[in-house]
Amino acid sequence: MKRTNQVILYVVLTVWGLLCLYPLTWMIGASFKAPLDVMNTYSLLPPGKWHWETYVDVWNRLNFFKYFLNSVNVAFWTLVGINVIFAMAGFAFAKLRFPGNNAIFLLFLGMMFVPGITIMIPLYLVENYLNLLNTHLGLILPSINGAAPMAMFLFRNYFRSVPHELYESAKMEGAGVMRILFWIYIPISTPIIATITMVNFLGSWNSFLLPMIMLTSQDLFTLPLGVMLLDTGVFRQWNILMTGSLISVIPIILCFSFLQKYYIQGLTAGAIKS
């Protein structure tokens, strides 16, 4: 009976995995097809000639490196802000005792239930007042703020899973709170930092709506907006769009490849109380 259940589980997971891979496979196949073949054929591979020249055309039209560096700039400072600010916040909620500790933490968690689209108008008005429109800082600050609930939740749970005796012994040796955090807890927090980095890198790199609203200068466009500029014809050329999209997701695939071994460790951190 147990073996039968395992076989059923493997079959279901295999089917589910194939379904998840289908869109990526279709995108890769469409990038090598002629424009008319993309929607006229159901095969994942080109029915005839493989159009490698599409990649050269898209690479030149996409101006990849300019938009790539813009995306890197936004993603890098977003991730730095998230890891530094919410590591400190998570450590405070996990190890320090102050009035309203749990209430404030629950208040931050409640932000998870606020859809980001609902604050776009007030966010635009605030950024306009602060002269942050059409700047990368206007993308970085909202992205850091939007990551607050999940990042604090993961950091807090991870720090609470570390034996409290480590904190107490460091205090007895005369170490301050900030030194304990950055010299003791952060160095042993690689799994949770990698998890938070990967999740938020994905969100920042793929962000489309926020840059589209806040940016007006093409010189500041991120890669998703650069891909949008490829769609300039009267008829949508899906092979061009899929090629641009595939080029833009390569950094995400590389990031996941390097950090995947820490991902599950980070998500399950704090699940078992010591």
C-alpha positions as CSV (number, residue, x, y, z in Angstrom):
1,M,0.0,0.0,0.0
2,K,2.8,2.4,0.9
3,R,4.6,1.7,-2.4
4,T,1.4,2.2,-4.3
5,N,0.9,5.6,-2.7
6,Q,4.5,6.6,-3.5
7,V,4.0,5.6,-7.2
8,I,0.8,7.7,-7.4
9,L,2.6,10.6,-5.7
10,Y,5.5,10.4,-8.2
11,V,3.2,10.2,-11.1
12,V,1.2,13.3,-9.9
13,L,4.3,15.3,-9.2
14,T,5.8,14.3,-12.6
15,V,2.7,15.4,-14.5
16,W,2.6,18.6,-12.4
17,G,6.2,19.3,-13.2
18,L,5.7,18.8,-16.9
19,L,2.7,21.2,-16.8
20,C,4.9,23.8,-15.1
21,L,7.7,23.4,-17.6
22,Y,5.3,23.7,-20.6
23,P,5.2,27.5,-20.8
24,L,9.0,27.8,-20.6
25,T,9.3,25.1,-23.3
26,W,6.7,26.8,-25.5
27,M,8.6,30.1,-25.1
28,I,11.9,28.6,-26.1
29,G,10.3,26.9,-29.1
30,A,8.4,30.0,-30.2
31,S,11.7,32.1,-30.1
32,F,13.1,29.9,-33.0
33,K,9.9,29.9,-35.1
34,A,8.9,32.1,-38.0
35,P,6.3,34.8,-37.0
36,L,3.4,33.0,-38.7
37,D,4.4,29.6,-37.3
38,V,4.1,30.6,-33.7
39,M,0.3,30.6,-33.5
40,N,-0.4,28.4,-36.5
41,T,1.3,25.2,-35.2
42,Y,0.9,23.3,-32.0
43,S,4.4,21.8,-32.0
44,L,6.8,23.0,-29.4
45,L,9.7,22.9,-31.9
46,P,9.9,24.8,-35.2
47,P,8.2,22.9,-38.1
48,G,11.0,23.8,-40.5
49,K,14.0,26.1,-40.3
50,W,15.3,27.2,-36.9
51,H,15.5,31.0,-37.0
52,W,18.6,31.8,-35.0
53,E,18.8,35.2,-36.6
54,T,15.9,36.3,-34.3
55,Y,18.3,36.3,-31.3
56,V,20.7,38.6,-33.1
57,D,17.9,40.9,-34.1
58,V,16.4,41.0,-30.7
59,W,19.7,41.5,-29.0
60,N,20.5,44.6,-31.1
61,R,16.9,46.0,-30.7
62,L,16.6,45.3,-27.0
63,N,19.8,47.2,-26.1
64,F,20.2,44.5,-23.5
65,F,23.2,45.9,-21.5
66,K,21.6,49.3,-20.8
67,Y,18.3,47.8,-19.5
68,F,20.2,44.9,-17.8
69,L,22.3,47.3,-15.8
70,N,19.2,49.3,-14.8
71,S,17.6,46.2,-13.6
72,V,20.7,45.1,-11.7
73,N,20.9,48.5,-10.1
74,V,17.3,48.4,-8.9
75,A,17.5,44.7,-7.8
76,F,20.8,45.1,-6.0
77,W,19.9,48.0,-3.8
78,T,16.5,46.5,-3.2
79,L,18.0,43.3,-1.9
80,V,20.6,45.2,0.2
81,G,17.8,47.2,1.8
82,I,15.6,44.2,2.5
83,N,18.3,42.1,4.0
84,V,19.8,44.8,6.2
85,I,16.6,46.5,7.4
86,F,14.5,43.4,8.0
87,A,17.3,41.4,9.5
88,M,17.5,44.0,12.2
89,A,13.7,44.1,12.5
90,G,13.4,40.3,12.7
91,F,16.2,40.1,15.3
92,A,14.4,42.7,17.4
93,F,11.1,40.8,17.3
94,A,12.9,37.5,18.0
95,K,15.3,38.4,20.8
96,L,14.4,41.7,22.3
97,R,11.5,42.3,24.8
98,F,9.7,45.6,24.5
99,P,6.1,46.8,24.9
100,G,3.8,45.8,22.0
101,N,6.3,43.4,20.5
102,N,3.8,40.8,19.3
103,A,1.1,43.4,18.4
104,I,3.5,45.4,16.2
105,F,4.7,42.2,14.5
106,L,1.2,41.1,13.8
107,L,0.4,44.5,12.4
108,F,3.3,44.1,9.9
109,L,2.1,40.6,9.0
110,G,-1.3,42.1,8.2
111,M,0.3,44.0,5.4
112,M,0.4,40.7,3.5
113,F,-3.3,40.9,3.0
114,V,-3.2,44.4,1.3
115,P,-3.0,44.0,-2.5
116,G,-0.2,46.1,-3.9
117,I,-2.3,47.4,-6.7
118,T,-4.6,49.2,-4.2
119,I,-1.9,51.6,-3.1
120,M,-0.6,52.6,-6.5
121,I,-2.4,55.9,-6.6
122,P,-1.4,57.1,-3.1
123,L,2.2,55.8,-3.8
124,Y,2.3,57.8,-7.0
125,L,1.1,60.9,-5.2
126,V,3.7,60.5,-2.5
127,E,6.6,59.9,-4.9
128,N,5.5,62.9,-6.9
129,Y,5.5,65.1,-3.7
130,L,9.0,63.7,-2.8
131,N,10.3,64.2,-6.4
132,L,11.0,60.4,-6.7
133,L,9.2,59.9,-10.0
134,N,11.3,58.8,-12.9
135,T,14.1,57.7,-10.6
136,H,15.4,54.3,-9.6
137,L,15.1,55.2,-6.0
138,G,11.3,55.5,-6.6
139,L,11.3,51.8,-7.5
140,I,13.7,50.7,-4.8
141,L,11.9,52.1,-1.8
142,P,8.4,50.7,-2.5
143,S,10.0,47.3,-3.3
144,I,11.8,47.3,0.0
145,N,8.6,48.2,1.9
146,G,6.6,45.6,0.0
147,A,8.9,42.9,1.1
148,A,8.6,43.8,4.8
149,P,6.0,41.2,6.0
150,M,7.5,38.1,4.6
151,A,11.1,39.1,5.2
152,M,10.5,39.9,8.8
153,F,8.5,36.8,9.3
154,L,11.3,34.6,7.9
155,F,14.1,36.4,9.8
156,R,12.1,36.3,13.1
157,N,11.4,32.6,12.8
158,Y,15.0,31.8,11.9
159,F,16.5,33.8,14.7
160,R,14.0,32.3,17.2
161,S,15.2,28.8,16.1
162,V,18.8,29.7,17.2
163,P,19.3,28.7,20.9
164,H,18.8,31.7,23.1
165,E,21.8,30.8,25.1
166,L,24.0,32.0,22.3
167,Y,22.5,35.5,22.7
168,E,22.8,35.4,26.4
169,S,26.4,34.3,26.4
170,A,27.3,37.1,23.9
171,K,25.6,39.6,26.2
172,M,27.5,38.4,29.2
173,E,30.8,38.9,27.2
174,G,29.8,42.5,26.8
175,A,28.7,42.5,23.1
176,G,26.0,45.0,22.1
177,V,22.8,44.1,20.2
178,M,24.1,45.3,16.8
179,R,27.4,43.4,17.2
180,I,25.6,40.2,18.2
181,L,23.4,40.5,15.1
182,F,26.0,41.3,12.5
183,W,28.9,39.3,14.0
184,I,27.1,36.2,15.3
185,Y,23.6,35.8,13.9
186,I,24.1,37.0,10.3
187,P,27.1,34.7,9.5
188,I,25.0,31.7,10.4
189,S,21.9,32.9,8.5
190,T,23.0,31.9,5.0
191,P,19.9,29.8,4.2
192,I,17.4,32.4,5.2
193,I,19.3,35.3,3.5
194,A,19.6,33.2,0.3
195,T,15.8,32.4,0.4
196,I,14.8,36.0,1.0
197,T,17.3,37.2,-1.7
198,M,16.0,34.7,-4.3
199,V,12.3,35.4,-3.7
200,N,12.7,39.2,-3.8
201,F,15.2,39.1,-6.7
202,L,12.5,37.4,-8.7
203,G,9.9,40.0,-7.7
204,S,12.2,43.0,-8.4
205,W,13.6,41.6,-11.6
206,N,10.2,40.8,-13.1
207,S,8.5,43.9,-11.8
208,F,6.6,45.5,-14.6
209,L,3.6,47.6,-13.3
210,L,5.6,49.7,-10.8
211,P,8.4,50.7,-13.3
212,M,5.7,51.4,-16.0
213,I,3.9,53.8,-13.7
214,M,6.9,55.5,-12.1
215,L,9.4,55.8,-15.1
216,T,9.0,58.0,-18.1
217,S,12.6,58.1,-19.4
218,Q,13.6,55.1,-21.6
219,D,17.2,55.5,-20.3
220,L,15.9,54.4,-16.9
221,F,13.8,51.5,-18.1
222,T,14.4,48.1,-16.6
223,L,14.6,44.9,-18.7
224,P,10.8,44.0,-18.6
225,L,10.0,47.5,-20.0
226,G,12.8,47.0,-22.6
227,V,11.1,43.8,-23.7
228,M,7.8,45.8,-24.0
229,L,9.4,48.2,-26.4
230,L,10.0,45.2,-28.8
231,D,6.2,45.1,-29.4
232,T,6.0,48.0,-31.8
233,G,4.5,46.4,-34.9
234,V,0.9,46.5,-36.1
235,F,0.8,42.7,-35.7
236,R,2.3,41.1,-32.6
237,Q,5.4,39.2,-33.4
238,W,5.4,36.5,-30.8
239,N,8.7,35.1,-31.8
240,I,10.4,38.5,-31.1
241,L,8.6,38.9,-27.7
242,M,9.4,35.3,-26.7
243,T,13.1,35.8,-27.6
244,G,13.3,39.0,-25.5
245,S,11.5,37.3,-22.6
246,L,13.8,34.3,-22.7
247,I,16.9,36.6,-22.6
248,S,15.4,38.5,-19.7
249,V,14.7,35.4,-17.6
250,I,18.2,33.9,-17.9
251,P,19.5,35.9,-14.9
252,I,16.7,34.5,-12.8
253,I,17.5,30.9,-13.9
254,L,21.2,31.5,-13.0
255,C,20.2,33.0,-9.6
256,F,18.0,30.0,-8.7
257,S,20.8,27.6,-9.8
258,F,23.2,29.1,-7.4
259,L,20.9,29.5,-4.4
260,Q,18.5,26.6,-4.7
261,K,20.3,24.4,-2.2
262,Y,19.5,27.0,0.5
263,Y,15.9,27.6,-0.6
264,I,14.2,24.7,1.3
265,Q,16.4,25.2,4.3
266,G,15.3,28.8,4.5
267,L,11.6,28.2,4.1
268,T,11.6,25.5,6.8
269,A,13.8,27.5,9.2
270,G,12.1,27.9,12.5
271,A,9.5,25.2,11.8
272,I,10.9,23.1,14.7
273,K,11.4,24.8,18.0
274,S,14.6,23.9,19.9
